[in-house]
Every structure is written in C-alpha cells, then in structure tokens.
C-alpha cells in the first residue's frame, strides 16, 4: 500500500498553493496589513531619521572639507605669491650687487690700465731716448767709418792716399745730400 504524502489532499488530489487557499486568504490579508503597518512604522520612525541624520552629517562633513580645502588653497596661493615676491626681490638684489661689482671691477681695471699705460709710456720714452742716443753715437761712428772707408777706397783705386781734410769734406757733402 502506498503511503500518502503530507501534501496530498484526503481525496487524493493535490492541495492548493497555501497563499491561494480560500480558507486562509482572509487571515493572510490581515497578517499582511499588520506586517506592512509594523514595517512602515519601524522604517519611518527609526530607519529614515537615522539615514537622514547620516546624510545630513555627511553633507556637513563634505561642506567642511570643501571649506578647509579652499582655505588651504588660499594659504598655498598666498605662500606662493610671497615666495615669488621674495624670489623677485632676491633676483633684483643679485642684479644690483652684480652691477655694483662689475662697475667696481671696471673702475679698478681702468685705474690699472692707466697706470700700466703710464708706465709703458715712460719706458717707451726712455727707450726712444736710448735709441736716439745710440743712433747719434752710431751716426758719429758712421762718419768716421765713412771717412776711413772712402780714404781706403780712393787709395786702392788710385794708389795714392788722399788728404784727410779732403776726404772729410767729401763725406760731409755726401751725408748732407
């Protein structure tokens, strides 16, 4: 004999799906209404205010973070402007110091150049005096050498020695020309 399952109806037909059973439909609607009202009250009185509070708190925190970020941005821009100003001031001071040092070195170089030029001009004047003295001495020796050479040449060509005053007069005439 086959045993009956607990899902079979006494007549052997399958029983109806419990939520659709006509006998339990009214009680199910009552329990649905009670459960719905209970869940609605629970959500509206407890969950929604908590969620709203969390959303408000989060919005305030985000707003505070934006304000802090803006403040930090303003401070960093002010610090950057101060840095750029001090950098520009430092550049200007460096250029002023460089120009001052350049002018000072140029002045020192001019003084040194003028002193060196004066020293070289003095040495040049001394050298010109020495050249003039040497030239005068050499010219004096040239006349004597020219007189001796002319006398030697005439004697060799003619075989007789010319007189010294005649040779000296001839050399003087040749040097003047």
C-alpha positions in Angstrom: 0.0 0.0 0.0 1.3 3.4 -0.9 1.7 5.9 1.8 0.2 9.3 1.5 2.3 12.3 1.4 1.6 15.2 3.7 1.0 17.3 0.6 -1.8 15.3 -0.7 -5.4 16.1 -0.1 -7.6 13.5 1.6 -9.4 12.9 -1.7 -6.1 12.1 -3.4 -5.9 15.4 -5.2 -3.1 17.8 -4.8 -3.9 20.6 -2.3 -4.0 24.3 -3.4 -0.9 26.6 -3.0 -1.2 27.9 0.6 -1.2 31.6 -0.2 -4.0 31.0 -2.7 -6.0 28.8 -0.4 -9.5 30.2 0.1 -9.7 29.1 3.7 -6.6 31.1 4.8 -6.9 34.1 2.4 -8.6 36.5 4.9 -6.1 35.7 7.7 -3.2 36.2 5.3 -4.6 39.6 4.3 -4.9 40.6 8.0 -1.3 39.5 8.7 -0.1 41.3 5.6 -1.7 44.5 6.7 -0.3 44.1 10.3 3.2 43.3 8.9 3.0 46.2 6.5 2.0 48.7 9.1 4.6 47.4 11.5 7.4 47.6 8.9 6.2 51.1 7.8 6.2 52.4 11.4 9.6 50.8 12.0 11.2 52.3 8.9 9.5 55.7 9.2 10.3 56.2 12.9 13.7 54.6 13.2 15.4 53.9 9.9 14.5 57.0 7.9 15.6 59.5 10.7 18.9 57.6 11.1 19.5 57.6 7.4 18.5 61.3 7.2 20.9 62.1 10.0 23.7 60.2 8.4 23.1 62.1 5.1 23.0 65.4 6.9 26.2 64.6 8.8 27.9 63.5 5.6 26.8 66.7 3.8 28.1 68.8 6.7 31.4 66.9 6.7 31.8 67.4 2.9 31.0 71.0 3.2 33.6 71.4 6.0 36.1 69.5 3.9 35.5 71.8 1.0 35.9 74.9 3.2 39.1 73.5 4.6 40.4 72.7 1.1 39.5 76.2 0.0 41.3 77.7 3.0 44.4 75.6 2.3 44.3 76.5 -1.3 44.1 80.2 -0.4 47.0 79.8 2.1 49.1 78.0 -0.5 48.4 80.7 -3.1 49.4 83.3 -0.6 52.6 81.4 0.3 53.4 81.0 -3.5 52.9 84.7 -4.0 55.1 85.5 -1.1 57.7 83.1 -2.4 57.6 84.6 -5.9 57.9 88.1 -4.4 60.9 87.1 -2.3 62.5 85.4 -5.3 62.0 88.5 -7.4 63.5 90.7 -4.7 66.5 88.3 -4.4 67.0 88.5 -8.2 66.8 92.3 -8.1 69.3 92.4 -5.2 71.6 90.0 -7.0 71.5 92.1 -10.2 72.2 95.2 -8.2 75.2 93.6 -6.4 76.4 92.2 -9.8 76.2 95.7 -11.4 78.0 97.2 -8.4 80.8 94.6 -8.5 81.1 95.0 -12.3 81.3 98.8 -12.0 83.9 98.5 -9.2 86.0 96.0 -11.2 85.7 98.1 -14.3 86.9 101.1 -12.3 89.8 99.1 -10.9 90.7 97.8 -14.4 90.7 101.4 -15.7 93.0 102.5 -12.9 95.3 99.6 -13.5 95.2 100.1 -17.3 96.0 103.8 -16.9 98.9 103.0 -14.5 100.2 100.4 -16.9 99.9 102.8 -19.9 101.7 105.5 -18.0 104.5 103.0 -17.0 104.7 101.8 -20.6 104.8 105.3 -22.0 107.6 106.2 -19.6 109.5 103.1 -20.6 108.8 103.9 -24.3 110.1 107.5 -23.8 113.3 106.0 -22.1 113.7 103.6 -25.0 113.3 106.3 -27.6 116.0 108.4 -25.7 118.3 105.4 -25.7 117.6 104.8 -29.4 118.3 108.5 -30.2 121.5 108.4 -28.2 122.5 105.1 -29.8 121.6 106.5 -33.3 123.6 109.6 -32.6 126.6 107.6 -31.4 126.2 105.3 -34.4 126.0 108.2 -36.8 129.1 109.7 -35.3 130.8 106.4 -35.8 129.4 106.2 -39.3 131.0 109.4 -40.3 134.3 108.2 -39.0 133.8 104.8 -40.7 132.7 106.5 -43.9 135.8 108.8 -43.9 138.1 105.8 -43.3 136.3 103.7 -45.9 136.3 106.5 -48.5 140.1 107.1 -47.9 140.8 103.3 -48.3 138.7 103.1 -51.5 140.4 106.1 -53.1 143.8 104.8 -52.1 143.1 101.4 -53.6 141.7 102.8 -56.8 144.3 105.5 -57.3 147.2 104.0 -55.4 147.8 107.3 -53.5 146.3 108.3 -50.2 144.1 111.3 -50.3 144.4 114.1 -47.7 142.2 113.6 -44.6 140.5 117.1 -44.8 139.5 116.5 -48.5 138.0 113.0 -47.6 136.2 114.5 -44.6 134.7 117.3 -46.8 133.6 114.8 -49.4 131.9 112.6 -46.8 130.2 115.6 -45.2 128.9 116.6 -48.7 127.6 113.1 -49.3 125.9 112.9 -45.9 124.1 116.2 -46.4 122.7 115.2 -49.7 
